[in-house]
Amino acid sequence: MLRVRCLRGGSRGAEAAHYIGSRLRGVFTGWVQRTSQSTQAATASQNTCAADDKATSPVPKDCLVCSYNEWDPLEEVIVGRAENACVPPFSVEVKANTYEKYWGFYQKFGGQSFPKDHLKKAIAEIEEMCNILKGEGVTVKRPDPIDWSVKYKTPDFESTGMYAAMPRDILLVVGNEIIEAPMAWRARFFEYRAYRRLIKDYFNSGAKWTTAPKPTMADELYDQNYPIHSVEDRHKLAAQGKFVTTEFEPCFDAADFIRAGRDIFVQRSQVTNYMGIEWMRRHLAPDYRVHIISFKDPNPMHIDATFNIIGPGLVLSNPDRPCHQIELFKKAGWTVIQPPVPLIPDDHPLWMSSKWLSMNVLMLDEKRVMVDANETSIQKMFEKLGIATIKVNIRHANSLGGGFHCWTCDIRRRGTLQSYFD
């Protein structure tokens, strides 16, 4: 605000009045010019926005990302890499998610490469899997190779990395949105870096891109005295709702969520806490409904070897880990199928997984499924359901912690958003 004092007397008063008048005219003229320019710019901006609004649909026509469930026809997928995979350091969160017979392996090799010969075979298996997917008409994308042995340090912890083998663990596609999970293992803190090139390409094609709040992974996120010594201990703790991750801050792995159109199911696990689930619930509301389900599972970590939705109204439910809310699905008219006992031999190393990776399958559409070539029992089960099996051997890749569903993240499936529980 320009304050004016009354000036009296002589030429000095006249000069002052002339000066103030000229200043006021200048201020007024400048204000008019600026207002005119701002109005013109705003009008142009509004016209541009209006044009953009008319040209923009919820999912742009050229957007490469669109997937609502686990079974619509698969058109594009990310397949992970075993290259440079490292054993994670033996921290409390790793201990809580692995079995006692492998603890010595982690203590000895933490921060180093997985056994080279085994890794070489896993790499070859995944390359063959990619070739078969391409032969089935699916576009395959791969994350960037990274040296995971490099040690890093934050204000709260230090660690080496692990791998970019399991895109399902870190990426969740909901419609045309890619959500980067925050993760819960310190060894996986920087895993997102391997996927950033791909995600930027998808973003530039029109996809939404969301990164969930990154946890500090400070000591407070973990129960440092989590008492696990046997499978019996694990059963008791899981039954009591006790996990190695606390509610200090949100954390989750994307692989604890599984999609069925407007309904998304999630478990509270060793790597996904209730704060993480609540963040997802609020983020996806009101278009999607997030439901918590639970299982009789001594080591809950990732839902897709326990409960795998394979079609509209069709779900595989692990007989060793029964679902406590299974009636929800039965009342909705869903068919619940118990897969057969896995055939993987006891002496095959499964450092970060269970034999039930046999049910960790990838649906190419409602009538085609990618399944392990060695698991003849589950192949017969699918064939009885009228689903053709595409057989691929990834037995050595299984040792790194995942089956076909884990090793992939479907980017585009040909289908629309529907509700299967109304």
C-alpha beads as a LAMMPS data file, in Angstrom:
LAMMPS data file: protein, C-alpha beads

422 atoms
421 bonds

1 atom types
1 bond types

-500.0 500.0 xlo xhi
-500.0 500.0 ylo yhi
-500.0 500.0 zlo zhi

Masses

1 110.0

Atoms # bond

1 1 1 0.000 0.000 0.000
2 1 1 1.358 3.452 -0.970
3 1 1 0.962 5.900 1.905
4 1 1 0.719 9.688 1.015
5 1 1 1.343 12.465 3.498
6 1 1 -0.178 15.909 2.890
7 1 1 2.616 18.320 1.913
8 1 1 2.128 22.047 2.328
9 1 1 3.784 25.107 0.907
10 1 1 5.872 26.347 -1.980
11 1 1 7.459 24.664 -5.016
12 1 1 8.694 21.751 -2.960
13 1 1 5.092 20.809 -2.286
14 1 1 4.224 21.079 -5.980
15 1 1 7.202 18.976 -6.960
16 1 1 6.233 16.386 -4.405
17 1 1 2.657 16.316 -5.651
18 1 1 3.883 15.957 -9.247
19 1 1 6.262 13.151 -8.237
20 1 1 3.591 11.247 -6.315
21 1 1 1.147 11.678 -9.160
22 1 1 3.655 10.308 -11.661
23 1 1 4.397 7.365 -9.340
24 1 1 0.717 6.588 -8.959
25 1 1 0.170 6.756 -12.728
26 1 1 3.151 4.426 -13.216
27 1 1 1.916 1.993 -10.603
28 1 1 -1.586 2.028 -12.073
29 1 1 -0.330 1.640 -15.654
30 1 1 1.955 -1.224 -14.628
31 1 1 -0.884 -2.894 -12.743
32 1 1 -3.151 -2.654 -15.794
33 1 1 -0.456 -4.103 -18.050
34 1 1 0.303 -6.937 -15.653
35 1 1 -3.372 -7.696 -15.126
36 1 1 -3.934 -7.752 -18.868
37 1 1 -0.973 -10.056 -19.394
38 1 1 -2.062 -12.363 -16.556
39 1 1 -5.605 -12.497 -17.892
40 1 1 -4.370 -13.343 -21.376
41 1 1 -2.046 -16.018 -19.980
42 1 1 -4.800 -17.469 -17.803
43 1 1 -7.183 -17.546 -20.765
44 1 1 -4.568 -19.293 -22.879
45 1 1 -3.864 -21.717 -20.036
46 1 1 -7.553 -22.445 -19.596
47 1 1 -7.929 -23.008 -23.326
48 1 1 -4.930 -25.369 -23.273
49 1 1 -6.290 -27.224 -20.241
50 1 1 -9.689 -27.442 -21.870
51 1 1 -8.112 -28.899 -24.988
52 1 1 -6.083 -31.319 -22.874
53 1 1 -9.174 -32.347 -20.916
54 1 1 -11.014 -33.117 -24.134
55 1 1 -8.087 -35.195 -25.419
56 1 1 -7.404 -37.065 -22.180
57 1 1 -9.309 -40.155 -21.057
58 1 1 -8.848 -41.981 -17.698
59 1 1 -6.578 -44.459 -19.467
60 1 1 -4.921 -42.875 -22.531
61 1 1 -5.376 -44.932 -25.668
62 1 1 -1.626 -45.261 -26.193
63 1 1 -0.882 -46.083 -22.524
64 1 1 1.131 -49.285 -22.288
65 1 1 -0.048 -50.041 -18.739
66 1 1 -3.458 -51.538 -17.997
67 1 1 -4.117 -54.583 -15.818
68 1 1 -6.965 -55.248 -13.398
69 1 1 -6.645 -58.917 -12.462
70 1 1 -4.496 -62.048 -12.700
71 1 1 -6.113 -63.764 -15.692
72 1 1 -7.125 -61.428 -18.550
73 1 1 -5.121 -62.044 -21.771
74 1 1 -1.500 -61.117 -21.061
75 1 1 0.074 -58.721 -23.591
76 1 1 3.129 -57.261 -21.824
77 1 1 5.139 -58.388 -18.822
78 1 1 8.300 -57.555 -16.884
79 1 1 10.479 -60.601 -16.172
80 1 1 13.146 -60.344 -13.478
81 1 1 16.899 -60.924 -13.661
82 1 1 19.070 -63.332 -11.692
83 1 1 22.267 -61.644 -12.853
84 1 1 24.507 -60.470 -9.994
85 1 1 22.076 -61.794 -7.370
86 1 1 23.545 -61.599 -3.861
87 1 1 22.693 -63.357 -0.620
88 1 1 21.182 -60.766 1.751
89 1 1 23.002 -60.109 5.039
90 1 1 21.636 -62.195 7.912
91 1 1 19.613 -59.488 9.668
92 1 1 16.605 -60.059 11.924
93 1 1 14.039 -59.582 9.139
94 1 1 15.852 -62.128 6.946
95 1 1 16.076 -64.585 9.830
96 1 1 12.326 -64.309 10.445
97 1 1 11.553 -65.141 6.803
98 1 1 13.900 -68.103 6.311
99 1 1 14.074 -71.553 7.832
100 1 1 16.620 -72.621 10.392
101 1 1 18.344 -75.128 8.121
102 1 1 19.453 -72.234 5.867
103 1 1 20.623 -69.820 8.577
104 1 1 24.197 -71.060 8.267
105 1 1 24.074 -70.351 4.538
106 1 1 23.082 -66.725 5.182
107 1 1 25.655 -66.286 7.930
108 1 1 28.398 -67.564 5.642
109 1 1 27.469 -65.950 2.336
110 1 1 25.536 -62.796 3.328
111 1 1 26.649 -59.930 1.080
112 1 1 28.209 -62.309 -1.455
113 1 1 26.975 -63.878 -4.674
114 1 1 24.674 -66.857 -4.652
115 1 1 26.555 -70.004 -5.762
116 1 1 27.827 -69.215 -9.268
117 1 1 26.939 -72.527 -10.927
118 1 1 23.427 -72.443 -9.519
119 1 1 22.989 -68.827 -10.585
120 1 1 24.167 -69.605 -14.114
121 1 1 21.495 -72.302 -14.446
122 1 1 18.811 -69.990 -13.057
123 1 1 19.750 -67.287 -15.581
124 1 1 19.468 -69.776 -18.449
125 1 1 16.061 -70.980 -17.204
126 1 1 14.669 -67.453 -17.069
127 1 1 16.017 -66.672 -20.544
128 1 1 14.158 -69.711 -21.858
129 1 1 11.042 -68.611 -20.008
130 1 1 11.279 -65.207 -21.742
131 1 1 11.629 -66.888 -25.136
132 1 1 8.552 -69.010 -24.488
133 1 1 6.528 -65.978 -23.406
134 1 1 7.532 -64.175 -26.596
135 1 1 6.504 -67.256 -28.568
136 1 1 3.075 -67.004 -26.935
137 1 1 2.729 -63.441 -28.230
138 1 1 3.694 -61.611 -25.024
139 1 1 5.970 -58.547 -25.042
140 1 1 8.760 -59.069 -22.493
141 1 1 10.666 -56.310 -20.704
142 1 1 13.637 -56.758 -18.351
143 1 1 15.041 -54.637 -15.509
144 1 1 18.553 -53.245 -15.696
145 1 1 21.467 -55.350 -14.425
146 1 1 22.991 -53.828 -11.275
147 1 1 25.915 -54.753 -9.025
148 1 1 24.061 -55.765 -5.867
149 1 1 27.250 -56.432 -3.893
150 1 1 27.894 -52.707 -3.393
151 1 1 27.508 -51.710 0.249
152 1 1 25.298 -48.721 0.991
153 1 1 24.559 -46.743 4.129
154 1 1 21.649 -44.591 5.278
155 1 1 21.391 -42.660 8.573
156 1 1 19.640 -45.721 10.041
157 1 1 21.377 -48.826 8.671
158 1 1 23.885 -50.238 6.215
159 1 1 23.543 -53.235 3.917
160 1 1 24.336 -54.731 0.548
161 1 1 21.647 -55.349 -2.046
162 1 1 19.975 -58.559 -3.192
163 1 1 18.590 -58.748 -6.758
164 1 1 15.956 -57.641 -9.263
165 1 1 14.681 -61.173 -9.761
166 1 1 11.117 -60.771 -8.477
167 1 1 9.313 -57.753 -9.980
168 1 1 6.064 -58.981 -8.397
169 1 1 7.586 -58.192 -5.000
170 1 1 8.183 -54.528 -5.718
171 1 1 5.658 -53.495 -8.409
172 1 1 1.866 -53.603 -8.264
173 1 1 -0.136 -52.621 -11.334
174 1 1 -3.685 -51.451 -10.637
175 1 1 -5.433 -50.289 -13.793
176 1 1 -3.047 -47.867 -15.496
177 1 1 -1.116 -47.141 -12.296
178 1 1 2.242 -48.623 -11.315
179 1 1 2.785 -48.611 -7.562
180 1 1 6.332 -49.040 -6.273
181 1 1 6.222 -50.910 -2.972
182 1 1 8.397 -49.551 -0.127
183 1 1 9.656 -53.062 0.793
184 1 1 10.622 -54.295 4.267
185 1 1 14.056 -55.891 3.912
186 1 1 17.039 -53.587 4.205
187 1 1 18.762 -55.566 1.440
188 1 1 15.934 -54.506 -0.904
189 1 1 15.887 -50.792 -0.057
190 1 1 17.334 -49.702 -3.434
191 1 1 15.867 -52.477 -5.570
192 1 1 13.600 -49.988 -7.346
193 1 1 16.625 -48.599 -9.201
194 1 1 16.681 -51.590 -11.559
195 1 1 13.142 -50.785 -12.752
196 1 1 13.266 -46.998 -13.063
197 1 1 14.133 -46.953 -16.787
198 1 1 11.097 -49.108 -17.553
199 1 1 8.782 -47.181 -15.272
200 1 1 9.781 -43.855 -16.832
201 1 1 8.969 -45.276 -20.259
202 1 1 5.560 -46.410 -19.013
203 1 1 4.987 -43.026 -17.381
204 1 1 5.806 -41.284 -20.659
205 1 1 3.223 -43.491 -22.382
206 1 1 0.526 -42.150 -20.053
207 1 1 0.676 -44.433 -17.015
208 1 1 0.301 -43.189 -13.471
209 1 1 3.360 -43.705 -11.292
210 1 1 3.174 -43.822 -7.509
211 1 1 5.960 -44.497 -5.041
212 1 1 4.662 -45.507 -1.618
213 1 1 6.251 -43.823 1.428
214 1 1 9.780 -45.145 1.778
215 1 1 10.399 -46.476 5.302
216 1 1 13.531 -45.462 7.164
217 1 1 14.001 -49.143 8.097
218 1 1 15.349 -47.989 11.432
219 1 1 15.710 -50.545 14.233
220 1 1 12.249 -49.596 15.507
221 1 1 10.621 -51.163 12.425
222 1 1 11.720 -54.626 13.580
223 1 1 11.241 -56.685 16.710
224 1 1 14.920 -57.207 17.399
225 1 1 14.137 -60.060 19.812
226 1 1 11.644 -61.877 17.594
227 1 1 11.714 -65.384 19.152
228 1 1 11.957 -67.884 16.300
229 1 1 13.726 -71.200 16.738
230 1 1 11.400 -73.743 15.165
231 1 1 8.373 -74.176 12.911
232 1 1 6.293 -74.592 16.081
233 1 1 7.457 -71.181 17.297
234 1 1 6.485 -69.648 13.997
235 1 1 2.995 -71.196 14.084
236 1 1 2.386 -69.874 17.592
237 1 1 3.613 -66.382 16.808
238 1 1 1.641 -66.124 13.563
239 1 1 -1.502 -67.360 15.337
240 1 1 -1.016 -64.614 17.937
241 1 1 -0.589 -61.996 15.217
242 1 1 3.056 -61.384 16.088
243 1 1 5.444 -60.517 13.291
244 1 1 9.025 -59.345 12.944
245 1 1 7.879 -56.019 11.464
246 1 1 6.268 -53.561 13.865
247 1 1 3.846 -50.696 13.183
248 1 1 6.605 -48.088 13.502
249 1 1 6.024 -46.913 9.906
250 1 1 4.259 -48.238 6.794
251 1 1 5.946 -51.074 4.917
252 1 1 4.742 -53.645 2.426
253 1 1 5.844 -55.883 -0.419
254 1 1 3.616 -55.757 -3.492
255 1 1 3.486 -59.573 -3.599
256 1 1 1.288 -59.616 -0.495
257 1 1 -1.534 -58.180 -2.645
258 1 1 -3.500 -60.110 -5.254
259 1 1 -6.069 -58.563 -7.606
260 1 1 -9.587 -59.470 -8.656
261 1 1 -10.939 -56.365 -10.371
262 1 1 -12.347 -53.901 -7.853
263 1 1 -11.413 -56.210 -4.979
264 1 1 -7.817 -56.567 -3.859
265 1 1 -6.826 -59.086 -1.184
266 1 1 -3.849 -58.707 1.140
267 1 1 -2.314 -60.468 4.109
268 1 1 -0.538 -59.020 7.130
269 1 1 2.814 -60.774 6.922
270 1 1 6.417 -60.562 8.037
271 1 1 7.011 -57.896 5.374
272 1 1 3.624 -56.140 5.163
273 1 1 2.271 -54.356 8.222
274 1 1 -1.149 -52.878 8.953
275 1 1 0.092 -49.334 8.353
276 1 1 1.198 -50.358 4.879
277 1 1 -2.161 -51.983 4.211
278 1 1 -3.996 -48.885 5.442
279 1 1 -1.902 -46.677 3.171
280 1 1 -2.905 -48.833 0.206
281 1 1 -6.560 -48.855 1.279
282 1 1 -6.722 -45.054 1.426
283 1 1 -4.691 -44.638 -1.760
284 1 1 -6.931 -46.925 -3.833
285 1 1 -10.287 -45.864 -2.370
286 1 1 -13.005 -45.442 -3.500
287 1 1 -12.481 -47.282 -6.791
288 1 1 -10.970 -50.378 -5.190
289 1 1 -11.722 -52.326 -2.007
290 1 1 -8.803 -53.765 -0.058
291 1 1 -9.639 -56.835 2.052
292 1 1 -7.361 -58.381 4.685
293 1 1 -7.344 -62.174 4.694
294 1 1 -5.235 -64.492 6.826
295 1 1 -3.958 -68.062 6.796
296 1 1 -2.660 -70.762 9.067
297 1 1 0.862 -70.056 7.901
298 1 1 3.983 -70.321 10.068
299 1 1 5.932 -67.962 7.840
300 1 1 3.605 -65.531 6.053
301 1 1 5.516 -63.711 3.338
302 1 1 3.868 -63.041 -0.032
303 1 1 0.405 -64.331 -0.741
304 1 1 0.818 -65.989 -4.150
305 1 1 2.154 -69.387 -3.001
306 1 1 -0.690 -69.562 -0.481
307 1 1 -3.655 -68.048 -2.298
308 1 1 -3.487 -67.575 -6.066
309 1 1 -6.496 -66.265 -7.990
310 1 1 -6.413 -67.851 -11.448
311 1 1 -9.718 -66.807 -13.033
312 1 1 -13.069 -65.129 -12.459
313 1 1 -14.543 -67.157 -9.622
314 1 1 -11.560 -69.521 -9.410
315 1 1 -8.851 -69.594 -6.734
316 1 1 -6.049 -71.955 -5.713
317 1 1 -5.906 -72.313 -1.925
318 1 1 -2.912 -74.002 -0.286
319 1 1 -4.158 -77.031 1.723
320 1 1 -1.252 -76.660 4.180
321 1 1 -2.156 -73.010 4.818
322 1 1 -5.964 -72.821 4.945
323 1 1 -7.580 -69.398 4.572
324 1 1 -9.551 -68.223 7.610
325 1 1 -11.946 -66.197 5.435
326 1 1 -12.585 -68.807 2.743
327 1 1 -16.365 -68.568 3.234
328 1 1 -16.233 -65.053 1.769
329 1 1 -15.286 -66.616 -1.554
330 1 1 -17.639 -69.569 -1.350
331 1 1 -20.614 -67.327 -0.558
332 1 1 -19.735 -65.236 -3.606
333 1 1 -19.984 -68.407 -5.737
334 1 1 -16.256 -68.885 -6.199
335 1 1 -14.740 -72.327 -6.749
336 1 1 -11.927 -73.031 -4.305
337 1 1 -9.371 -75.570 -5.547
338 1 1 -6.700 -77.229 -3.436
339 1 1 -3.616 -77.900 -5.553
340 1 1 -1.802 -81.237 -5.231
341 1 1 1.261 -81.776 -3.072
342 1 1 4.390 -80.377 -4.791
343 1 1 6.851 -82.839 -6.339
344 1 1 10.067 -80.872 -5.757
345 1 1 12.586 -83.119 -3.916
346 1 1 13.585 -82.449 -0.314
347 1 1 17.260 -82.025 -1.160
348 1 1 16.693 -79.206 -3.659
349 1 1 17.828 -75.886 -2.122
350 1 1 15.011 -73.444 -1.480
351 1 1 16.857 -70.679 0.313
352 1 1 13.962 -68.206 0.348
353 1 1 10.845 -70.173 -0.514
354 1 1 8.799 -73.295 0.073
355 1 1 7.881 -76.225 -2.140
356 1 1 4.501 -74.628 -2.731
357 1 1 5.970 -72.546 -5.516
358 1 1 4.334 -75.245 -7.626
359 1 1 1.071 -73.225 -7.309
360 1 1 2.853 -69.939 -8.024
361 1 1 1.754 -69.997 -11.652
362 1 1 1.291 -67.293 -14.282
363 1 1 -1.990 -67.144 -16.164
364 1 1 -1.554 -66.058 -19.789
365 1 1 -5.329 -65.945 -20.055
366 1 1 -8.248 -67.935 -18.639
367 1 1 -7.317 -70.985 -20.726
368 1 1 -3.489 -70.928 -20.658
369 1 1 -1.168 -71.204 -17.678
370 1 1 2.628 -71.245 -17.336
371 1 1 3.581 -74.032 -14.935
372 1 1 6.751 -75.825 -13.854
373 1 1 7.678 -78.638 -16.262
374 1 1 8.578 -80.886 -13.324
375 1 1 5.233 -80.524 -11.528
376 1 1 3.182 -83.099 -13.422
377 1 1 0.496 -83.346 -10.722
378 1 1 -0.563 -79.729 -10.941
379 1 1 -0.364 -79.921 -14.741
380 1 1 -3.018 -82.664 -14.636
381 1 1 -5.123 -80.539 -12.290
382 1 1 -5.131 -77.643 -14.760
383 1 1 -5.876 -79.912 -17.689
384 1 1 -8.949 -81.251 -15.869
385 1 1 -10.080 -77.642 -15.507
386 1 1 -9.765 -77.178 -19.274
387 1 1 -6.683 -74.977 -18.962
388 1 1 -3.758 -75.665 -21.303
389 1 1 -0.370 -75.862 -19.587
390 1 1 2.743 -74.154 -20.928
391 1 1 5.565 -76.108 -19.328
392 1 1 8.832 -74.399 -18.385
393 1 1 11.602 -75.659 -16.111
394 1 1 12.643 -73.023 -13.563
395 1 1 13.737 -75.347 -10.780
396 1 1 17.037 -73.519 -10.138
397 1 1 15.303 -70.140 -10.405
398 1 1 12.888 -71.340 -7.707
399 1 1 15.788 -71.427 -5.242
400 1 1 16.025 -67.630 -5.369
401 1 1 12.589 -67.301 -3.861
402 1 1 9.880 -67.412 -6.495
403 1 1 7.826 -69.167 -9.125
404 1 1 6.358 -67.808 -12.360
405 1 1 4.076 -65.310 -10.647
406 1 1 6.966 -63.943 -8.557
407 1 1 9.374 -63.709 -11.483
408 1 1 6.920 -61.545 -13.440
409 1 1 4.834 -58.402 -13.187
410 1 1 2.063 -58.157 -15.743
411 1 1 2.018 -54.672 -17.234
412 1 1 -0.827 -55.023 -19.706
413 1 1 -3.726 -57.436 -19.871
414 1 1 -6.550 -57.051 -22.353
415 1 1 -9.610 -56.489 -20.192
416 1 1 -11.739 -53.998 -18.291
417 1 1 -12.364 -53.144 -14.651
418 1 1 -15.115 -55.339 -13.218
419 1 1 -16.471 -56.362 -9.835
420 1 1 -16.563 -60.081 -9.029
421 1 1 -18.005 -59.832 -5.510
422 1 1 -21.164 -57.682 -5.924

Bonds

1 1 1 2
2 1 2 3
3 1 3 4
4 1 4 5
5 1 5 6
6 1 6 7
7 1 7 8
8 1 8 9
9 1 9 10
10 1 10 11
11 1 11 12
12 1 12 13
13 1 13 14
14 1 14 15
15 1 15 16
16 1 16 17
17 1 17 18
18 1 18 19
19 1 19 20
20 1 20 21
21 1 21 22
22 1 22 23
23 1 23 24
24 1 24 25
25 1 25 26
26 1 26 27
27 1 27 28
28 1 28 29
29 1 29 30
30 1 30 31
31 1 31 32
32 1 32 33
33 1 33 34
34 1 34 35
35 1 35 36
36 1 36 37
37 1 37 38
38 1 38 39
39 1 39 40
40 1 40 41
41 1 41 42
42 1 42 43
43 1 43 44
44 1 44 45
45 1 45 46
46 1 46 47
47 1 47 48
48 1 48 49
49 1 49 50
50 1 50 51
51 1 51 52
52 1 52 53
53 1 53 54
54 1 54 55
55 1 55 56
56 1 56 57
57 1 57 58
58 1 58 59
59 1 59 60
60 1 60 61
61 1 61 62
62 1 62 63
63 1 63 64
64 1 64 65
65 1 65 66
66 1 66 67
67 1 67 68
68 1 68 69
69 1 69 70
70 1 70 71
71 1 71 72
72 1 72 73
73 1 73 74
74 1 74 75
75 1 75 76
76 1 76 77
77 1 77 78
78 1 78 79
79 1 79 80
80 1 80 81
81 1 81 82
82 1 82 83
83 1 83 84
84 1 84 85
85 1 85 86
86 1 86 87
87 1 87 88
88 1 88 89
89 1 89 90
90 1 90 91
91 1 91 92
92 1 92 93
93 1 93 94
94 1 94 95
95 1 95 96
96 1 96 97
97 1 97 98
98 1 98 99
99 1 99 100
100 1 100 101
101 1 101 102
102 1 102 103
103 1 103 104
104 1 104 105
105 1 105 106
106 1 106 107
107 1 107 108
108 1 108 109
109 1 109 110
110 1 110 111
111 1 111 112
112 1 112 113
113 1 113 114
114 1 114 115
115 1 115 116
116 1 116 117
117 1 117 118
118 1 118 119
119 1 119 120
120 1 120 121
121 1 121 122
122 1 122 123
123 1 123 124
124 1 124 125
125 1 125 126
126 1 126 127
127 1 127 128
128 1 128 129
129 1 129 130
130 1 130 131
131 1 131 132
132 1 132 133
133 1 133 134
134 1 134 135
135 1 135 136
136 1 136 137
137 1 137 138
138 1 138 139
139 1 139 140
140 1 140 141
141 1 141 142
142 1 142 143
143 1 143 144
144 1 144 145
145 1 145 146
146 1 146 147
147 1 147 148
148 1 148 149
149 1 149 150
150 1 150 151
151 1 151 152
152 1 152 153
153 1 153 154
154 1 154 155
155 1 155 156
156 1 156 157
157 1 157 158
158 1 158 159
159 1 159 160
160 1 160 161
161 1 161 162
162 1 162 163
163 1 163 164
164 1 164 165
165 1 165 166
166 1 166 167
167 1 167 168
168 1 168 169
169 1 169 170
170 1 170 171
171 1 171 172
172 1 172 173
173 1 173 174
174 1 174 175
175 1 175 176
176 1 176 177
177 1 177 178
178 1 178 179
179 1 179 180
180 1 180 181
181 1 181 182
182 1 182 183
183 1 183 184
184 1 184 185
185 1 185 186
186 1 186 187
187 1 187 188
188 1 188 189
189 1 189 190
190 1 190 191
191 1 191 192
192 1 192 193
193 1 193 194
194 1 194 195
195 1 195 196
196 1 196 197
197 1 197 198
198 1 198 199
199 1 199 200
200 1 200 201
201 1 201 202
202 1 202 203
203 1 203 204
204 1 204 205
205 1 205 206
206 1 206 207
207 1 207 208
208 1 208 209
209 1 209 210
210 1 210 211
211 1 211 212
212 1 212 213
213 1 213 214
214 1 214 215
215 1 215 216
216 1 216 217
217 1 217 218
218 1 218 219
219 1 219 220
220 1 220 221
221 1 221 222
222 1 222 223
223 1 223 224
224 1 224 225
225 1 225 226
226 1 226 227
227 1 227 228
228 1 228 229
229 1 229 230
230 1 230 231
231 1 231 232
232 1 232 233
233 1 233 234
234 1 234 235
235 1 235 236
236 1 236 237
237 1 237 238
238 1 238 239
239 1 239 240
240 1 240 241
241 1 241 242
242 1 242 243
243 1 243 244
244 1 244 245
245 1 245 246
246 1 246 247
247 1 247 248
248 1 248 249
249 1 249 250
250 1 250 251
251 1 251 252
252 1 252 253
253 1 253 254
254 1 254 255
255 1 255 256
256 1 256 257
257 1 257 258
258 1 258 259
259 1 259 260
260 1 260 261
261 1 261 262
262 1 262 263
263 1 263 264
264 1 264 265
265 1 265 266
266 1 266 267
267 1 267 268
268 1 268 269
269 1 269 270
270 1 270 271
271 1 271 272
272 1 272 273
273 1 273 274
274 1 274 275
275 1 275 276
276 1 276 277
277 1 277 278
278 1 278 279
279 1 279 280
280 1 280 281
281 1 281 282
282 1 282 283
283 1 283 284
284 1 284 285
285 1 285 286
286 1 286 287
287 1 287 288
288 1 288 289
289 1 289 290
290 1 290 291
291 1 291 292
292 1 292 293
293 1 293 294
294 1 294 295
295 1 295 296
296 1 296 297
297 1 297 298
298 1 298 299
299 1 299 300
300 1 300 301
301 1 301 302
302 1 302 303
303 1 303 304
304 1 304 305
305 1 305 306
306 1 306 307
307 1 307 308
308 1 308 309
309 1 309 310
310 1 310 311
311 1 311 312
312 1 312 313
313 1 313 314
314 1 314 315
315 1 315 316
316 1 316 317
317 1 317 318
318 1 318 319
319 1 319 320
320 1 320 321
321 1 321 322
322 1 322 323
323 1 323 324
324 1 324 325
325 1 325 326
326 1 326 327
327 1 327 328
328 1 328 329
329 1 329 330
330 1 330 331
331 1 331 332
332 1 332 333
333 1 333 334
334 1 334 335
335 1 335 336
336 1 336 337
337 1 337 338
338 1 338 339
339 1 339 340
340 1 340 341
341 1 341 342
342 1 342 343
343 1 343 344
344 1 344 345
345 1 345 346
346 1 346 347
347 1 347 348
348 1 348 349
349 1 349 350
350 1 350 351
351 1 351 352
352 1 352 353
353 1 353 354
354 1 354 355
355 1 355 356
356 1 356 357
357 1 357 358
358 1 358 359
359 1 359 360
360 1 360 361
361 1 361 362
362 1 362 363
363 1 363 364
364 1 364 365
365 1 365 366
366 1 366 367
367 1 367 368
368 1 368 369
369 1 369 370
370 1 370 371
371 1 371 372
372 1 372 373
373 1 373 374
374 1 374 375
375 1 375 376
376 1 376 377
377 1 377 378
378 1 378 379
379 1 379 380
380 1 380 381
381 1 381 382
382 1 382 383
383 1 383 384
384 1 384 385
385 1 385 386
386 1 386 387
387 1 387 388
388 1 388 389
389 1 389 390
390 1 390 391
391 1 391 392
392 1 392 393
393 1 393 394
394 1 394 395
395 1 395 396
396 1 396 397
397 1 397 398
398 1 398 399
399 1 399 400
400 1 400 401
401 1 401 402
402 1 402 403
403 1 403 404
404 1 404 405
405 1 405 406
406 1 406 407
407 1 407 408
408 1 408 409
409 1 409 410
410 1 410 411
411 1 411 412
412 1 412 413
413 1 413 414
414 1 414 415
415 1 415 416
416 1 416 417
417 1 417 418
418 1 418 419
419 1 419 420
420 1 420 421
421 1 421 422
